[in-house]
Amino acid sequence: MSAVTGSVRIAPEVLATIVNLTTVAVPGVVAMGAVPGHGLFSWRHDTTRGVRLTVRQNTVSVELYVVVAQGINMVGAGTAIQNAITAAVQDMLGMEVKDVNIYIQNIE
């Protein structure tokens, strides 16, 4: 059997979708917020909403904008989000996560 050659490229939208879906699965997260600078009426897929990414080589930095439930421990929820995203990105994509910055925009 001969070796397979070629490359595998992951679209940024796929990475953003993984980050988004992982975030909303964390208890206490109600919704994704709006990324500043994208305008109030700018069109974004629901699965990439609230996510800003910077990718350099095989390393990703994540900025998240979230809405959380009233009464939760916000720092605890933020830490849970950071841990979940780091694990998901490393497990599914094999990428290093440099940092995950979370901005809680509102509570409901």
GUTOR-873626 format. One record per atom (N, C-alpha, C): atom name; residue number from 1; y, x, z. Coordinates in Angstrom, 3 decimals, always signed. Layout:
<sites>
SITE atom seq       yy       xx       zz
SITE   CA NUM        Y        X        Z
...
</sites>
This chain:
<sites>
SITE atom seq       yy       xx       zz
SITE    N   1   -1.178   +0.853   +0.000
SITE   CA   1   +0.000   +0.000   +0.000
SITE    C   1   +1.235   +0.894   +0.000
SITE    N   2   +2.186   +0.607   -0.863
SITE   CA   2   +3.399   +1.426   -0.958
SITE    C   2   +4.456   +0.945   +0.029
SITE    N   3   +5.338   +1.854   +0.389
SITE   CA   3   +6.429   +1.525   +1.313
SITE    C   3   +7.459   +0.640   +0.623
SITE    N   4   +7.974   -0.305   +1.343
SITE   CA   4   +9.000   -1.207   +0.824
SITE    C   4  +10.353   -0.551   +1.034
SITE    N   5  +11.180   -0.555   -0.002
SITE   CA   5  +12.529   -0.010   +0.116
SITE    C   5  +13.539   -1.125   -0.031
SITE    N   6  +14.742   -0.846   +0.385
SITE   CA   6  +15.813   -1.832   +0.295
SITE    C   6  +16.552   -1.903   +1.613
SITE    N   7  +17.372   -2.914   +1.749
SITE   CA   7  +18.149   -3.047   +2.973
SITE    C   7  +18.167   -4.506   +3.425
SITE    N   8  +18.469   -4.682   +4.678
SITE   CA   8  +18.641   -6.016   +5.249
SITE    C   8  +20.059   -6.071   +5.783
SITE    N   9  +20.817   -7.033   +5.324
SITE   CA   9  +22.200   -7.203   +5.783
SITE    C   9  +22.346   -8.577   +6.411
SITE    N  10  +23.020   -8.586   +7.530
SITE   CA  10  +23.239   -9.833   +8.253
SITE    C  10  +24.693  -10.251   +8.057
SITE    N  11  +24.912  -11.451   +7.569
SITE   CA  11  +26.266  -11.952   +7.362
SITE    C  11  +26.970  -12.115   +8.710
SITE    N  12  +28.265  -11.833   +8.770
SITE   CA  12  +29.006  -12.014  +10.024
SITE    C  12  +28.885  -13.433  +10.582
SITE    N  13  +28.771  -14.424   +9.707
SITE   CA  13  +28.635  -15.802  +10.154
SITE    C  13  +27.340  -16.014  +10.918
SITE    N  14  +26.287  -15.279  +10.546
SITE   CA  14  +25.014  -15.384  +11.254
SITE    C  14  +25.170  -14.825  +12.663
SITE    N  15  +25.807  -13.684  +12.782
SITE   CA  15  +26.061  -13.099  +14.099
SITE    C  15  +26.909  -14.038  +14.946
SITE    N  16  +27.963  -14.606  +14.368
SITE   CA  16  +28.831  -15.535  +15.093
SITE    C  16  +28.068  -16.784  +15.521
SITE    N  17  +27.163  -17.255  +14.687
SITE   CA  17  +26.364  -18.433  +15.027
SITE    C  17  +25.420  -18.132  +16.198
SITE    N  18  +24.794  -16.966  +16.186
SITE   CA  18  +23.926  -16.569  +17.296
SITE    C  18  +24.731  -16.523  +18.591
SITE    N  19  +25.908  -15.929  +18.532
SITE   CA  19  +26.767  -15.833  +19.719
SITE    C  19  +27.180  -17.220  +20.199
SITE    N  20  +27.591  -18.081  +19.282
SITE   CA  20  +28.027  -19.429  +19.632
SITE    C  20  +26.897  -20.233  +20.269
SITE    N  21  +25.746  -20.272  +19.629
SITE   CA  21  +24.632  -21.068  +20.143
SITE    C  21  +24.129  -20.540  +21.484
SITE    N  22  +24.150  -19.229  +21.662
SITE   CA  22  +23.757  -18.633  +22.941
SITE    C  22  +24.744  -19.031  +24.030
SITE    N  23  +26.027  -19.030  +23.701
SITE   CA  23  +27.062  -19.371  +24.679
SITE    C  23  +26.948  -20.810  +25.153
SITE    N  24  +26.827  -21.751  +24.235
SITE   CA  24  +26.797  -23.160  +24.631
SITE    C  24  +25.509  -23.530  +25.369
SITE    N  25  +24.495  -22.666  +25.311
SITE   CA  25  +23.251  -22.902  +26.050
SITE    C  25  +23.363  -22.498  +27.520
SITE    N  26  +24.431  -21.779  +27.884
SITE   CA  26  +24.613  -21.341  +29.272
SITE    C  26  +25.105  -22.525  +30.106
SITE    N  27  +24.456  -22.798  +31.233
SITE   CA  27  +24.898  -23.903  +32.089
SITE    C  27  +26.363  -23.739  +32.501
SITE    N  28  +27.106  -24.836  +32.399
SITE   CA  28  +28.518  -24.834  +32.764
SITE    C  28  +29.455  -24.724  +31.578
SITE    N  29  +28.942  -24.315  +30.420
SITE   CA  29  +29.780  -24.254  +29.219
SITE    C  29  +29.772  -25.639  +28.587
SITE    N  30  +30.963  -26.215  +28.444
SITE   CA  30  +31.093  -27.564  +27.885
SITE    C  30  +31.268  -27.508  +26.373
SITE    N  31  +32.077  -26.552  +25.905
SITE   CA  31  +32.371  -26.450  +24.476
SITE    C  31  +32.954  -25.080  +24.191
SITE    N  32  +33.045  -24.771  +22.921
SITE   CA  32  +33.739  -23.565  +22.496
SITE    C  32  +35.203  -23.914  +22.304
SITE    N  33  +36.069  -22.978  +22.600
SITE   CA  33  +37.506  -23.176  +22.437
SITE    C  33  +37.953  -22.790  +21.045
SITE    N  34  +39.252  -22.611  +20.903
SITE   CA  34  +39.844  -22.237  +19.620
SITE    C  34  +40.293  -20.785  +19.679
SITE    N  35  +39.973  -20.033  +18.643
SITE   CA  35  +40.399  -18.642  +18.560
SITE    C  35  +41.883  -18.608  +18.222
SITE    N  36  +42.702  -17.956  +19.048
SITE   CA  36  +44.138  -17.877  +18.753
SITE    C  36  +44.391  -17.231  +17.387
SITE    N  37  +45.379  -17.765  +16.704
SITE   CA  37  +45.742  -17.209  +15.404
SITE    C  37  +45.011  -17.826  +14.240
SITE    N  38  +44.072  -18.727  +14.503
SITE   CA  38  +43.357  -19.385  +13.418
SITE    C  38  +43.996  -20.706  +13.039
SITE    N  39  +45.059  -21.082  +13.720
SITE   CA  39  +45.766  -22.314  +13.383
SITE    C  39  +45.042  -23.535  +13.906
SITE    N  40  +45.808  -24.557  +14.198
SITE   CA  40  +45.255  -25.772  +14.775
SITE    C  40  +44.325  -26.496  +13.821
SITE    N  41  +44.641  -26.455  +12.539
SITE   CA  41  +43.855  -27.217  +11.581
SITE    C  41  +43.019  -26.340  +10.659
SITE    N  42  +42.832  -25.076  +11.012
SITE   CA  42  +42.021  -24.221  +10.153
SITE    C  42  +40.570  -24.660  +10.219
SITE    N  43  +39.883  -24.567   +9.102
SITE   CA  43  +38.508  -25.013   +9.013
SITE    C  43  +37.579  -23.919   +9.489
SITE    N  44  +36.731  -24.258  +10.441
SITE   CA  44  +35.708  -23.336  +10.930
SITE    C  44  +34.426  -24.147  +11.116
SITE    N  45  +33.306  -23.535  +10.794
SITE   CA  45  +32.025  -24.182  +11.095
SITE    C  45  +31.919  -24.375  +12.601
SITE    N  46  +31.312  -25.456  +13.020
SITE   CA  46  +31.116  -25.682  +14.452
SITE    C  46  +30.321  -24.555  +15.085
SITE    N  47  +29.432  -23.934  +14.321
SITE   CA  47  +28.579  -22.893  +14.890
SITE    C  47  +29.248  -21.520  +14.953
SITE    N  48  +30.459  -21.396  +14.449
SITE   CA  48  +31.186  -20.131  +14.596
SITE    C  48  +32.486  -20.325  +15.369
SITE    N  49  +32.773  -21.533  +15.780
SITE   CA  49  +33.998  -21.844  +16.515
SITE    C  49  +34.032  -21.074  +17.836
SITE    N  50  +35.202  -20.578  +18.188
SITE   CA  50  +35.391  -19.921  +19.466
SITE    C  50  +34.915  -18.488  +19.521
SITE    N  51  +34.538  -17.920  +18.382
SITE   CA  51  +33.980  -16.569  +18.349
SITE    C  51  +34.830  -15.664  +17.464
SITE    N  52  +35.188  -14.502  +18.001
SITE   CA  52  +35.838  -13.446  +17.218
SITE    C  52  +34.997  -12.184  +17.399
SITE    N  53  +34.645  -11.558  +16.285
SITE   CA  53  +33.766  -10.394  +16.312
SITE    C  53  +34.428   -9.179  +15.693
SITE    N  54  +34.086   -8.023  +16.220
SITE   CA  54  +34.415   -6.750  +15.584
SITE    C  54  +33.114   -5.972  +15.487
SITE    N  55  +32.740   -5.589  +14.272
SITE   CA  55  +31.500   -4.844  +14.062
SITE    C  55  +31.836   -3.495  +13.455
SITE    N  56  +31.351   -2.440  +14.114
SITE   CA  56  +31.513   -1.075  +13.614
SITE    C  56  +30.149   -0.406  +13.693
SITE    N  57  +29.684   +0.038  +12.510
SITE   CA  57  +28.343   +0.618  +12.424
SITE    C  57  +27.342   -0.419  +12.921
SITE    N  58  +26.601   -0.100  +13.966
SITE   CA  58  +25.608   -1.026  +14.502
SITE    C  58  +26.018   -1.542  +15.884
SITE    N  59  +27.339   -1.553  +16.137
SITE   CA  59  +27.866   -1.960  +17.435
SITE    C  59  +28.816   -3.142  +17.261
SITE    N  60  +28.689   -4.109  +18.157
SITE   CA  60  +29.520   -5.312  +18.070
SITE    C  60  +30.325   -5.504  +19.349
SITE    N  61  +31.568   -5.923  +19.175
SITE   CA  61  +32.425   -6.366  +20.272
SITE    C  61  +32.687   -7.848  +20.048
SITE    N  62  +32.603   -8.610  +21.131
SITE   CA  62  +32.704  -10.061  +21.034
SITE    C  62  +33.856  -10.560  +21.889
SITE    N  63  +34.638  -11.472  +21.336
SITE   CA  63  +35.633  -12.228  +22.091
SITE    C  63  +35.244  -13.691  +21.981
SITE    N  64  +35.144  -14.349  +23.141
SITE   CA  64  +34.744  -15.753  +23.187
SITE    C  64  +35.817  -16.589  +23.832
SITE    N  65  +36.015  -17.767  +23.300
SITE   CA  65  +36.980  -18.722  +23.825
SITE    C  65  +36.188  -19.974  +24.175
SITE    N  66  +36.137  -20.296  +25.492
SITE   CA  66  +35.251  -21.366  +25.941
SITE    C  66  +35.963  -22.389  +26.821
SITE    N  67  +35.335  -23.560  +26.912
SITE   CA  67  +35.732  -24.618  +27.830
SITE    C  67  +34.554  -24.787  +28.781
SITE    N  68  +34.841  -24.807  +30.082
SITE   CA  68  +33.764  -24.896  +31.068
SITE    C  68  +33.889  -26.170  +31.894
SITE    N  69  +32.813  -26.478  +32.581
SITE   CA  69  +32.771  -27.679  +33.427
SITE    C  69  +33.587  -27.465  +34.698
SITE    N  70  +34.210  -28.521  +35.135
SITE   CA  70  +34.967  -28.493  +36.383
SITE    C  70  +34.010  -28.234  +37.544
SITE    N  71  +34.438  -27.391  +38.482
SITE   CA  71  +33.675  -27.165  +39.696
SITE    C  71  +32.649  -26.047  +39.635
SITE    N  72  +32.461  -25.444  +38.481
SITE   CA  72  +31.490  -24.348  +38.413
SITE    C  72  +32.134  -23.049  +38.877
SITE    N  73  +31.308  -22.074  +39.166
SITE   CA  73  +31.789  -20.727  +39.459
SITE    C  73  +32.077  -20.069  +38.111
SITE    N  74  +33.351  -19.949  +37.770
SITE   CA  74  +33.732  -19.457  +36.447
SITE    C  74  +33.362  -17.993  +36.231
SITE    N  75  +33.502  -17.178  +37.257
SITE   CA  75  +33.118  -15.766  +37.124
SITE    C  75  +31.612  -15.660  +36.920
SITE    N  76  +30.858  -16.453  +37.667
SITE   CA  76  +29.402  -16.457  +37.503
SITE    C  76  +28.986  -16.918  +36.116
SITE    N  77  +29.648  -17.956  +35.619
SITE   CA  77  +29.350  -18.438  +34.266
SITE    C  77  +29.696  -17.376  +33.233
SITE    N  78  +30.829  -16.700  +33.422
SITE   CA  78  +31.224  -15.637  +32.494
SITE    C  78  +30.210  -14.511  +32.459
SITE    N  79  +29.719  -14.122  +33.629
SITE   CA  79  +28.709  -13.070  +33.698
SITE    C  79  +27.415  -13.517  +33.030
SITE    N  80  +27.032  -14.772  +33.236
SITE   CA  80  +25.821  -15.307  +32.602
SITE    C  80  +25.967  -15.305  +31.076
SITE    N  81  +27.147  -15.656  +30.586
SITE   CA  81  +27.405  -15.636  +29.142
SITE    C  81  +27.287  -14.206  +28.608
SITE    N  82  +27.916  -13.256  +29.292
SITE   CA  82  +27.861  -11.858  +28.852
SITE    C  82  +26.417  -11.363  +28.772
SITE    N  83  +25.628  -11.658  +29.804
SITE   CA  83  +24.233  -11.207  +29.823
SITE    C  83  +23.417  -11.874  +28.724
SITE    N  84  +23.611  -13.174  +28.519
SITE   CA  84  +22.852  -13.910  +27.508
SITE    C  84  +23.182  -13.424  +26.106
SITE    N  85  +24.461  -13.184  +25.838
SITE   CA  85  +24.860  -12.729  +24.506
SITE    C  85  +24.342  -11.324  +24.231
SITE    N  86  +24.458  -10.454  +25.208
SITE   CA  86  +23.964   -9.089  +25.033
SITE    C  86  +22.472   -9.103  +24.717
SITE    N  87  +21.704   -9.874  +25.463
SITE   CA  87  +20.255   -9.950  +25.232
SITE    C  87  +19.942  -10.544  +23.858
SITE    N  88  +20.626  -11.614  +23.485
SITE   CA  88  +20.350  -12.277  +22.202
SITE    C  88  +20.648  -11.362  +21.027
SITE    N  89  +21.788  -10.700  +21.061
SITE   CA  89  +22.176   -9.826  +19.944
SITE    C  89  +21.229   -8.629  +19.854
SITE    N  90  +20.894   -8.041  +20.984
SITE   CA  90  +19.976   -6.903  +20.973
SITE    C  90  +18.580   -7.319  +20.519
SITE    N  91  +18.083   -8.452  +21.029
SITE   CA  91  +16.728   -8.898  +20.686
SITE    C  91  +16.604   -9.365  +19.242
SITE    N  92  +17.557  -10.172  +18.769
SITE   CA  92  +17.445  -10.761  +17.430
SITE    C  92  +17.897   -9.839  +16.312
SITE    N  93  +18.887   -8.993  +16.607
SITE   CA  93  +19.474   -8.183  +15.543
SITE    C  93  +19.320   -6.682  +15.745
SITE    N  94  +18.946   -6.266  +16.940
SITE   CA  94  +18.810   -4.836  +17.206
SITE    C  94  +20.136   -4.106  +17.238
SITE    N  95  +21.218   -4.840  +17.471
SITE   CA  95  +22.552   -4.238  +17.504
SITE    C  95  +22.952   -3.941  +18.943
SITE    N  96  +23.766   -2.904  +19.111
SITE   CA  96  +24.316   -2.585  +20.422
SITE    C  96  +25.534   -3.461  +20.666
SITE    N  97  +25.676   -3.961  +21.884
SITE   CA  97  +26.843   -4.762  +22.258
SITE    C  97  +27.759   -3.878  +23.084
SITE    N  98  +28.942   -3.604  +22.549
SITE   CA  98  +29.909   -2.758  +23.258
SITE    C  98  +30.541   -3.518  +24.413
SITE    N  99  +31.024   -4.738  +24.118
SITE   CA  99  +31.626   -5.561  +25.157
SITE    C  99  +31.646   -7.018  +24.743
SITE    N 100  +31.697   -7.873  +25.775
SITE   CA 100  +31.814   -9.318  +25.578
SITE    C 100  +32.963   -9.774  +26.464
SITE    N 101  +34.070  -10.129  +25.843
SITE   CA 101  +35.261  -10.584  +26.566
SITE    C 101  +35.336  -12.100  +26.461
SITE    N 102  +35.485  -12.746  +27.611
SITE   CA 102  +35.468  -14.201  +27.657
SITE    C 102  +36.818  -14.715  +28.125
SITE    N 103  +37.341  -15.676  +27.372
SITE   CA 103  +38.603  -16.323  +27.713
SITE    C 103  +38.302  -17.799  +27.977
SITE    N 104  +38.461  -18.203  +29.236
SITE   CA 104  +38.248  -19.607  +29.580
SITE    C 104  +39.568  -20.325  +29.301
SITE    N 105  +39.546  -21.200  +28.305
SITE   CA 105  +40.761  -21.857  +27.850
SITE    C 105  +41.037  -23.182  +28.535
SITE    N 106  +39.986  -23.801  +29.071
SITE   CA 106  +40.193  -25.110  +29.672
SITE    C 106  +38.982  -25.460  +30.532
SITE    N 107  +39.159  -26.484  +31.375
SITE   CA 107  +38.047  -27.036  +32.139
SITE    C 107  +37.987  -28.541  +31.888
SITE    N 108  +36.812  -29.076  +31.941
SITE   CA 108  +36.630  -30.529  +31.753
SITE    C 108  +35.748  -31.065  +32.854
</sites>
